[in-house]
Amino acid sequence: MKSIEKENLEPAPYLWIHEAIVYLGLDRLGLKRPDLAIHRLVKKGALHPIKILGRLAFHINELDIVAANGDHKRERGRPRKIG
């Protein structure tokens, strides 16, 4: 029986939602519900999760892009009224 060498194992390219929160540092911002911040990023289109066994998983490359550049789509607020 072969044993799997730990040197050949690579980290999984996907993180669960609680791991993504820690990876992005949302847990250190003092937010009451950092999971809602992740859901906001999904709703805005900055993150594209997949579902694995009914749970959300996020690709590390997308998390790196959001960490470096922000949420890409900063269409916050309402348009100003002219006049």
Backbone torsions as a table, in degrees:
resi	resn	phi	psi	omega
1	MET	NA	128.4	-178.9
2	LYS	-83.0	141.4	174.1
3	SER	-100.4	143.3	-179.8
4	ILE	-81.4	125.8	178.4
5	GLU	-78.9	136.4	-179.0
6	LYS	-68.8	-22.6	-179.4
7	GLU	-68.2	-28.7	-176.8
8	ASN	-86.1	-10.8	-178.7
9	LEU	-80.2	135.6	177.1
10	GLU	-108.7	151.5	177.3
11	PRO	-65.7	150.3	179.8
12	ALA	-64.7	139.9	-179.0
13	PRO	-76.6	-6.5	-179.5
14	TYR	-116.7	146.3	177.1
15	LEU	-121.4	143.6	173.9
16	TRP	-69.8	169.5	-174.2
17	ILE	-61.8	-41.4	-179.6
18	HIS	-69.7	-30.7	175.3
19	GLU	-71.6	-35.7	178.3
20	ALA	-66.8	-36.0	178.2
21	ILE	-62.6	-44.2	178.8
22	VAL	-68.4	-40.6	-178.3
23	TYR	-61.5	-41.2	179.6
24	LEU	-82.1	-11.9	179.6
25	GLY	80.9	18.1	-179.5
26	LEU	-69.8	-22.4	179.1
27	ASP	-72.3	-19.5	-178.3
28	ARG	-96.2	1.5	-177.9
29	LEU	-89.1	-4.7	-179.5
30	GLY	81.2	18.7	178.0
31	LEU	-75.0	141.0	177.7
32	LYS	-70.6	-38.5	-178.3
33	ARG	-130.0	81.6	-179.8
34	PRO	-64.9	-20.3	176.9
35	ASP	-66.2	-31.7	176.9
36	LEU	-69.0	-30.6	176.2
37	ALA	-65.8	-39.1	176.8
38	ILE	-64.7	-43.7	179.5
39	HIS	-64.1	-33.6	176.2
40	ARG	-64.8	-40.8	177.8
41	LEU	-63.9	-35.2	177.3
42	VAL	-68.1	-45.0	-178.5
43	LYS	-62.9	-36.6	-179.9
44	LYS	-77.1	-12.6	178.3
45	GLY	93.3	7.6	179.9
46	ALA	-77.2	-30.1	178.1
47	LEU	-122.8	145.4	179.1
48	HIS	-126.5	89.8	-176.8
49	PRO	-77.5	162.7	169.2
50	ILE	-116.6	158.4	177.5
51	LYS	-102.3	127.6	175.2
52	ILE	-123.3	115.6	-178.1
53	LEU	53.8	37.7	177.5
54	GLY	80.7	2.9	179.4
55	ARG	-111.8	148.7	179.6
56	LEU	-80.6	135.9	176.3
57	ALA	-129.2	140.6	-175.8
58	PHE	-119.6	138.1	179.3
59	HIS	-75.1	138.9	-176.2
60	ILE	-62.8	-36.2	179.9
61	ASN	-61.3	-41.2	178.2
62	GLU	-66.5	-38.9	178.5
63	LEU	-64.5	-36.4	177.2
64	ASP	-64.8	-39.9	179.4
65	ILE	-65.2	-43.8	178.9
66	VAL	-65.7	-38.5	179.2
67	ALA	-65.8	-35.3	-177.7
68	ALA	-81.3	-41.1	-170.3
69	ASN	-111.4	-6.6	-173.8
70	GLY	88.0	-161.6	-173.3
71	ASP	-88.3	5.5	174.6
72	HIS	68.4	-35.1	-173.8
73	LYS	-119.5	91.2	-176.0
74	ARG	-98.3	55.2	-179.8
75	GLU	-91.7	58.0	-177.1
76	ARG	-88.1	155.5	174.7
77	GLY	78.2	179.3	-179.6
78	ARG	-101.5	154.0	177.7
79	PRO	-66.3	148.3	179.8
80	ARG	-72.6	145.6	175.4
81	LYS	-83.6	134.9	178.8
82	ILE	-90.9	129.7	175.0
83	GLY	102.6	NA	NA
